[in-house]
């Protein structure tokens, strides 16, 4: 029997923040390319495709995190949030629960 693999909350939070940054960049890039080359251009379509891929990955990982992180250890803010200020209270709660549930995790200062 194969053991179920799961990402810890701290890794989901880090991935979520990086995907949000990537998405923000791609939105601006897609607009700039559409304005420069036209909405139907190959360049603009490629940027839109990259943006959709990031959105699909966020959605997939949000679903995974919802299944992996029980109750109060999960928040939609892990993968979706307007900005750091909006996400921060939920992320702080998720990490607090994670650190209490996983005191030996390498994300906790002094464990690495």
C-alpha positions in Angstrom: 0.0 0.0 0.0 1.3 3.4 -0.9 1.3 6.1 1.7 -0.6 9.3 0.9 1.7 12.2 0.3 0.7 15.6 1.5 2.3 19.0 1.5 2.6 20.7 4.8 0.7 24.0 5.4 3.9 26.0 5.3 4.7 24.8 1.8 1.1 25.5 0.6 1.4 29.0 1.9 4.8 29.6 0.2 3.5 28.2 -3.1 0.3 30.3 -2.8 2.3 33.5 -2.3 4.6 32.7 -5.3 1.6 31.9 -7.5 -0.1 35.1 -6.5 3.1 37.1 -7.4 3.3 35.2 -10.7 -0.3 35.8 -11.5 0.0 39.6 -10.8 3.0 39.8 -13.2 1.2 37.8 -15.9 -1.9 40.0 -15.7 0.3 43.1 -16.4 2.3 41.3 -19.1 -0.9 40.1 -20.8 -2.3 43.6 -20.9 1.0 45.1 -22.1 1.3 42.5 -24.9 -2.3 43.0 -26.0 -1.8 46.7 -26.1 1.4 46.4 -28.0 0.7 43.6 -30.4 -3.1 43.4 -30.3 -5.4 41.1 -28.4 -5.5 38.4 -31.1 -1.7 38.3 -31.5 0.3 35.2 -30.9 2.2 37.1 -28.1 -1.0 38.2 -26.3 -2.6 34.7 -26.6 0.5 33.1 -25.2 0.5 35.4 -22.2 -3.2 34.6 -21.7 -2.5 30.9 -21.9 0.2 31.2 -19.2 -2.2 33.2 -17.0 -4.8 30.4 -17.4 -2.2 27.8 -16.5 -1.3 29.6 -13.3 -5.0 30.0 -12.4 -5.6 26.2 -13.1 -2.6 25.4 -10.9 -3.9 27.6 -8.1 -7.3 26.0 -8.3 -5.9 22.5 -8.3 -3.6 23.2 -5.3 -6.4 25.0 -3.4 -8.5 21.9 -3.8 -5.6 19.7 -2.6 -4.9 21.9 0.4 -8.6 21.9 1.4 -8.4 18.1 1.5 -5.0 17.9 3.2 -5.4 20.6 5.9 -8.2 19.9 8.3 -10.7 22.5 9.6 -9.0 25.5 11.1 -5.7 24.6 9.4 -7.0 25.6 6.0 -8.0 28.9 4.5 -8.9 29.9 0.9 -6.5 32.8 1.5 -3.6 30.3 1.0 -4.1 30.4 -2.7 -6.5 33.3 -3.2 -6.1 36.7 -1.7 -6.2 40.2 -3.1 -2.9 41.1 -1.5 -0.7 40.4 1.5 -2.6 42.6 3.9 -5.9 40.9 3.1 -4.3 37.4 3.3 -2.1 37.9 6.4 -4.6 37.3 9.2 -5.8 34.0 7.7 -2.2 32.9 6.8 -1.0 33.7 10.3 -3.8 31.5 11.7 -3.0 28.6 9.3 0.7 28.8 10.1 0.0 28.9 13.9 -2.1 25.8 13.6 0.6 24.1 11.5 3.3 24.9 13.9 1.3 23.6 16.8 0.4 20.4 14.9 3.9 19.9 13.4 6.5 21.1 15.9 9.3 19.4 14.1 8.7 21.0 10.7 11.7 22.6 9.1 9.7 25.9 8.6 9.9 26.5 12.4 12.9 28.5 13.4 15.5 26.4 15.1 14.5 23.1 13.4 16.8 23.4 10.4 
